[in-house]
């Protein structure tokens, strides 16, 4: 109509693509990046704090049992005792190095997960902080809870199956859980929702890889159980912080589509 009246036709500067509720522009991209960086940083520091008080002490206890098992059949002469004394003096520096590496890994992992979560919020045009917590719960179920049902977190000194087999099963389980949750939440038909539940259960029906034979280890069962529960609780809180902080930051930073 405008072109016929002699006025030049003006197309929208950022046309929506594939039915997305918001145009993909620089402001949205910047909001996603900053929100993910903040959410990942806060969650990584938070997780490290929990691990320092609840998880790392359990690992240290397990390493004591592992070291005792390695030396129980060896005699200790003066030379070995001197080496032991020298190693004990290096323990504080080793613990400090471990803490720094743990913090770096947690922040980096948190930013990566927060980037996926915040991108999902942007694509769904979600600005409710409660949606962030729901996305966080979905992330926990996908990357922590579902794999832990077959391959629970293990302490040093535990018996392991083949590393490659465990990695393949973990990745397949995480992928199946993500696809299954997506179908169960967003699929319009009941049959697809049921298919999503079947996909989630498939890796567990196939079974996780485990050692061919088990031998009685030196780790107390109570210590292993405490490590599993502490790790899962820490990961749950980690994901809730990622979801809450990222969603809140995205809500504050994302442009208003009406503007």
C-alpha positions as MATLAB code, in Angstrom:
seq = 'XXXXXXXXXXXXXXXXXXXXXXXXXXXXXXXXXXXXXXXXXXXXXXXXXXXXXXXXXXXXXXXXXXXXXXXXXXXXXXXXXXXXXXXXXXXXXXXXXXXXXXXXXXXXXXXXXXXXXXXXXXXXXXXXXXXXXXXXXXXXXXXXXXXXXXXXXXXXXXXXXXXXXXXXXXXXXXXXXXXXXXXXXXXXXXXXXXXXXXXXXXXXXXXXXXXXXXXXXXXXXXXXXXXXXXXXXXXXXXXXXXXXXXXXXXXXXXXXXXX';
ca = [
       0.000    0.000    0.000;
       2.751    2.456    0.919;
       4.728    1.642   -2.209;
       1.655    2.273   -4.357;
       1.153    5.685   -2.742;
       4.645    6.735   -3.671;
       6.266    6.033   -0.323;
       9.279    3.718   -0.246;
       8.674    0.404    1.428;
      10.650   -0.057    4.641;
      11.275   -3.605    5.827;
      11.930   -4.340    9.501;
      15.570   -3.993   10.381;
      15.706   -7.329   12.187;
      13.125   -9.734   10.836;
      12.239  -12.692   13.073;
      13.488  -16.024   11.755;
      11.879  -19.427   12.043;
       9.133  -18.151   14.325;
      11.471  -16.891   17.041;
       9.665  -14.382   19.279;
      12.613  -11.962   19.375;
      14.886  -10.732   16.569;
      18.443  -11.961   16.755;
      20.392   -8.736   17.151;
      23.466   -7.475   18.903;
      21.634   -6.378   22.053;
      20.226   -9.852   22.661;
      23.583  -11.472   21.947;
      25.296   -9.135   24.400;
      22.662   -9.848   27.065;
      23.140  -13.603   26.654;
      26.929  -13.360   26.927;
      26.951  -11.096   29.986;
      24.209  -13.047   31.766;
      25.994  -16.345   31.115;
      29.332  -14.960   32.271;
      27.824  -13.648   35.504;
      25.797  -16.783   36.164;
      28.730  -19.081   35.473;
      31.117  -17.034   37.610;
      28.798  -16.905   40.627;
      27.857  -20.577   40.303;
      31.478  -21.668   39.899;
      32.607  -19.805   43.018;
      29.572  -21.093   44.926;
      30.240  -24.693   43.901;
      33.893  -24.406   44.873;
      32.894  -23.195   48.330;
      30.604  -26.191   48.808;
      33.273  -28.567   47.565;
      35.871  -27.156   49.954;
      33.715  -27.956   52.979;
      31.751  -31.016   51.834;
      33.419  -32.782   48.879;
      37.186  -32.253   48.965;
      37.543  -33.527   52.565;
      35.946  -36.798   51.460;
      38.409  -37.045   48.571;
      41.290  -36.451   50.981;
      40.026  -39.243   53.234;
      39.766  -41.581   50.253;
      43.328  -40.751   49.222;
      44.502  -41.719   52.709;
      42.907  -45.148   52.300;
      44.338  -45.445   48.780;
      47.838  -44.561   49.980;
      47.578  -46.969   52.892;
      46.572  -49.748   50.508;
      49.548  -49.016   48.274;
      52.022  -49.169   51.147;
      50.598  -51.936   53.273;
      52.852  -54.568   51.667;
      55.997  -52.445   51.681;
      58.468  -51.954   54.508;
      59.525  -48.432   55.443;
      63.231  -47.859   55.814;
      64.875  -44.557   56.751;
      65.032  -43.420   53.129;
      61.362  -43.986   52.528;
      60.546  -42.284   55.809;
      62.550  -39.250   54.741;
      60.695  -39.170   51.451;
      57.438  -39.360   53.372;
      58.426  -36.431   55.557;
      59.414  -34.409   52.516;
      56.092  -35.129   50.811;
      54.096  -34.060   53.852;
      55.706  -30.625   53.754;
      54.419  -30.186   50.214;
      50.812  -31.005   51.133;
      49.671  -27.392   51.777;
      50.989  -26.191   48.419;
      49.419  -29.154   46.652;
      46.089  -28.444   48.324;
      46.294  -24.785   47.308;
      47.051  -25.797   43.727;
      44.136  -28.232   43.728;
      41.808  -25.529   45.037;
      42.892  -23.102   42.324;
      42.432  -25.655   39.558;
      39.057  -26.659   40.986;
      37.887  -23.041   41.056;
      39.066  -22.431   37.489;
      37.378  -25.595   36.202;
      34.130  -24.846   38.038;
      33.913  -21.278   36.724;
      34.720  -22.369   33.173;
      32.152  -25.174   33.341;
      29.594  -22.850   34.899;
      29.973  -20.287   32.119;
      29.603  -22.977   29.448;
      26.443  -24.380   31.036;
      25.074  -20.893   31.716;
      25.619  -19.979   28.070;
      23.436  -22.889   26.953;
      20.788  -22.059   29.545;
      20.683  -18.337   28.777;
      20.565  -18.995   25.035;
      17.531  -21.194   25.653;
      15.874  -18.424   27.647;
      16.553  -15.951   24.841;
      15.130  -18.261   22.172;
      11.982  -18.804   24.244;
      11.780  -15.083   25.090;
      11.690  -16.050   28.740;
      12.126  -13.267   31.302;
      10.679  -14.993   34.351;
      13.352  -15.910   36.881;
      11.338  -19.020   37.744;
      11.994  -20.273   34.229;
      15.697  -20.046   34.986;
      15.295  -22.354   37.969;
      13.316  -24.810   35.834;
      16.049  -24.763   33.200;
      18.536  -25.306   36.007;
      16.632  -28.357   37.239;
      16.570  -29.698   33.689;
      20.326  -29.180   33.430;
      20.886  -30.992   36.717;
      18.748  -33.913   35.567;
      20.566  -34.047   32.224;
      24.198  -33.702   33.236;
      24.253  -34.922   36.847;
      21.298  -36.970   38.053;
      20.632  -39.183   35.024;
      24.293  -40.188   34.468;
      24.733  -40.741   38.225;
      21.966  -43.351   38.211;
      24.270  -45.620   36.219;
      27.703  -44.191   36.992;
      27.619  -42.559   40.426;
      30.468  -40.236   41.409;
      33.433  -42.313   42.538;
      36.248  -41.613   44.949;
      39.954  -42.275   44.321;
      40.662  -45.928   44.939;
      37.319  -47.084   43.547;
      37.130  -49.693   40.804;
      36.373  -48.339   37.350;
      35.224  -49.778   34.072;
      36.970  -48.856   30.825;
      37.272  -45.060   30.599;
      36.166  -44.817   26.966;
      33.100  -46.980   27.611;
      32.124  -44.826   30.583;
      32.554  -41.622   28.593;
      30.416  -42.933   25.730;
      27.661  -44.064   28.097;
      27.743  -40.759   29.984;
      27.472  -38.704   26.788;
      24.697  -40.917   25.401;
      22.766  -40.665   28.661;
      23.078  -36.883   28.816;
      21.988  -36.541   25.180;
      19.067  -38.931   25.624;
      17.933  -37.099   28.753;
      18.096  -33.707   27.045;
      16.134  -34.939   24.019;
      13.633  -36.763   26.212;
      12.995  -33.766   28.451;
      12.564  -31.568   25.385;
       9.949  -33.900   23.933;
       8.118  -34.304   27.232;
       7.941  -30.548   27.796;
       7.370  -29.122   24.318;
       6.012  -31.909   22.115;
       2.353  -31.211   21.234;
       1.282  -34.857   20.998;
       1.062  -37.425   23.771;
       2.816  -40.043   21.646;
       5.888  -37.822   21.372;
       5.879  -37.218   25.114;
       5.810  -40.971   25.701;
       8.644  -41.328   23.193;
      10.612  -38.806   25.230;
      10.225  -40.920   28.363;
      11.357  -44.012   26.445;
      14.425  -42.177   25.137;
      15.360  -41.134   28.683;
      15.077  -44.720   29.927;
      16.937  -46.306   26.991;
      20.551  -45.856   28.231;
      19.607  -47.184   31.661;
      17.880  -50.182   30.112;
      21.051  -50.902   28.134;
      23.079  -50.632   31.318;
      26.129  -48.622   32.300;
      29.612  -50.154   31.932;
      31.049  -51.643   35.120;
      34.190  -53.633   35.957;
      34.041  -57.279   34.952;
      34.937  -58.360   38.477;
      34.705  -56.640   41.817;
      37.210  -56.949   44.617;
      36.793  -55.811   48.172;
      38.440  -52.413   48.410;
      39.725  -50.395   51.325;
      37.171  -47.593   51.001;
      34.376  -47.739   53.588;
      30.913  -47.932   52.060;
      29.800  -45.025   54.236;
      32.520  -42.814   52.752;
      31.517  -43.683   49.180;
      27.829  -43.054   49.934;
      28.615  -39.721   51.584;
      30.624  -38.678   48.523;
      27.778  -39.532   46.140;
      25.201  -37.604   48.150;
      27.484  -34.606   48.713;
      28.385  -34.429   45.020;
      24.775  -34.615   43.853;
      23.593  -31.992   46.341;
      26.468  -29.704   45.343;
      25.623  -30.126   41.653;
      21.934  -29.463   42.311;
      22.728  -26.187   44.064;
      25.242  -25.365   41.322;
      22.562  -25.688   38.641;
      19.976  -23.738   40.644;
      22.449  -20.877   41.055;
      23.237  -20.974   37.335;
      19.543  -20.848   36.478;
      18.596  -18.180   38.996;
      21.496  -15.785   38.478;
      21.552  -16.164   34.684;
      17.789  -15.660   34.385;
      17.849  -12.621   36.663;
      20.753  -11.072   34.761;
      19.111  -11.832   31.419;
      15.890  -10.233   32.620;
      17.757   -7.046   33.512;
      19.958   -6.924   30.411;
      17.748   -8.207   27.590;
      16.126   -5.490   25.460;
      12.392   -4.928   25.613;
      10.819   -6.165   22.341;
       8.382   -3.255   22.481;
      11.229   -0.763   22.213;
];
